[in-house]
């Protein structure tokens, strides 16, 4: 994250955190017929891929700024769902990013109360 007012200048980027996207459109489950039966690896893939997620930026990186710049870096994880399962194509795409700022209102106290 960087201050938008510093655009074109020597910007100081500050790390805002790691955005973990838990979940995917594939999952694996095991439901053996016997209680202590051998583990089954049953992979299911859904055709529903659109998702909405959020990432909270620490206040100390946004406080007192009129605008910010955000850089998102894709870091693929090459861990299969279970040993021996093929890795899917690792890619990233997005449609839109929105930023919201929540500001607490100042307390107003009437004189004489």
C-alpha positions in Angstrom: 0.0 0.0 0.0 1.3 3.5 -0.8 0.2 7.1 -0.4 -1.6 8.1 -3.6 -0.3 11.7 -3.1 3.3 10.4 -3.8 2.4 9.2 -7.3 5.4 9.5 -9.7 7.7 10.3 -6.8 9.9 7.9 -4.9 7.1 5.9 -3.3 7.5 4.0 -0.1 5.4 0.9 -0.4 4.3 -0.7 2.9 3.2 -4.2 3.3 -0.5 -4.3 4.4 -0.6 -8.1 5.0 -1.3 -11.4 3.3 -4.6 -11.9 1.6 -5.4 -15.6 2.0 -8.3 -16.8 -0.2 -9.6 -19.8 1.7 -11.6 -22.1 -0.4 -11.9 -22.7 -4.1 -14.3 -24.4 -6.5 -12.7 -27.8 -5.7 -12.9 -29.8 -2.5 -12.0 -33.3 -1.3 -13.9 -35.4 1.1 -13.7 -39.0 2.5 -16.7 -41.0 3.7 -15.6 -44.7 4.0 -18.4 -47.3 4.5 -16.7 -48.6 7.6 -15.8 -46.4 10.6 -12.1 -47.3 10.3 -12.1 -48.0 6.6 -9.4 -46.8 4.2 -9.4 -43.1 3.4 -11.2 -42.3 0.2 -10.2 -39.2 -1.8 -13.3 -38.0 -3.6 -12.7 -34.7 -5.4 -15.6 -32.5 -6.5 -15.4 -29.4 -8.6 -18.2 -26.8 -8.7 -19.0 -24.8 -11.8 -19.6 -21.7 -9.5 -16.5 -19.6 -9.7 -17.5 -16.0 -8.9 -16.7 -14.9 -5.4 -16.5 -11.8 -3.3 -13.9 -11.3 -0.6 -12.6 -8.6 1.6 -9.2 -7.5 3.0 -8.9 -5.1 5.9 -6.0 -2.6 5.7 -4.6 -1.5 9.1 -5.6 2.0 10.2 -2.0 3.1 10.5 -1.6 2.7 6.7 -4.7 4.8 5.8 -5.1 7.3 8.6 -4.8 11.0 7.5 -4.7 10.2 3.8 -7.2 11.3 1.1 -6.3 8.4 -1.2 -4.2 5.3 -1.3 -2.6 3.0 -3.9 -2.9 -0.7 -3.5 -0.8 -3.4 -5.3 -2.0 -7.0 -5.3 0.6 -9.6 -6.1 -0.5 -13.2 -7.0 1.5 -15.9 -5.2 0.3 -19.4 -6.4 0.4 -22.3 -3.9 1.5 -25.5 -5.5 0.0 -27.9 -2.9 -2.4 -30.5 -4.3 -5.8 -31.3 -2.7 -4.3 -34.6 -1.7 -1.1 -36.5 -2.5 -1.1 -37.6 -6.2 -4.0 -35.3 -7.2 -3.1 -33.2 -10.3 -2.6 -29.5 -9.8 -5.2 -27.3 -11.7 -4.0 -24.4 -13.8 -2.8 -21.7 -11.4 -4.1 -18.3 -12.5 -5.6 -15.1 -11.1 -8.2 -12.7 -12.5 -10.3 -10.0 -11.1 -13.3 -7.9 -12.0 -13.3 -5.0 -9.6 -11.7 -3.7 -6.4 -13.5 -1.3 -4.1 -12.1 0.5 -1.1 -14.2 1.8 1.8 -13.1 4.0 4.7 -15.0 3.9 8.0 -14.5 7.0 10.1 -15.9 7.4 13.6 -17.8 10.6 14.0 -16.5 13.2 16.4 -18.3 13.4 19.7 -20.2 16.7 20.0 -20.9 17.9 23.6 -23.2 20.8 24.2 -21.8 23.4 26.5 -23.4 23.5 30.0 -24.3 19.8 30.1 
